[in-house]
Structures are given as structure tokens and as C-alpha cells.
Amino acid sequence: MNPIKLMKMKGLVDNFMGNHPKFPMFLKAVSQNCITEGAIIEFNVLSADGKNYTSNLKLSASDIELIREMQEAVQSAK
């Protein structure tokens, strides 16, 4: 991956986390307690004009493997 893009992305992520300081704690709690096969993750987005979008997914073993790989990539990039 392009190192310049990685640095830009890190800055954007740091800015996001600064704007939403409780979100990292939420992600940590979820990743430690809830990432198991069969767990259901639900997404709910309320748009600025009041429209509601909802979807969910049930975690499979391959989903968990992807999540763990992404966590390791994030940790090694720090």
C-alpha cells in the first residue's frame, strides 16, 4: 500500500476518533465480547432528511477471520 496514502488515512482516522471519542471504547468492548460466530451486527442510519436505513448481518467464521486480520493490520500500522 502507498505509504503516503497510509499517512493520510491515519490522519483522517485520528481526526474521526477525536470527533467521536466514545466510539473507540465501543469498538473495543464489542471486539472483546461480541465477535463470535452467529453474532448479529445491525447497522442503522438516519439521514439528515429523516430517512431511515437499516440492515444486519450474521457473522460467519470467515467474517471473523476478516475482522481479526483487519485488527492485526491496524495494530501493526500504529
Residue, then its C-alpha position, 0 to 999 in steps of 0.5 A: m500500500n502507498p505509504i503516503k496514502l497510509m499517512k493520510m488515512k491515519g490522519l483522517v482516522d485520528n481526526f474521526m476518533g477525536n470527533h467521536p471519542k466514545f466510539p473507540m471504547f465501543l469498538k473495543a468492548v464489542s471486539q472483546n465480547c461480541i465477535t463470535e460466530g452467529a453474532i448479529i451486527e445491525f447497522n442503522v442510519l438516519s439521514a439528515d432528511g429523516k430517512n431511515y436505513t437499516s440492515n444486519l448481518k450474521l457473522s460467519a467464521s470467515d467474517i471473523e477471520l476478516i475482522r481479526e486480520m483487519q485488527e492485526a493490520v491496524q495494530s501493526a500500522k500504529 
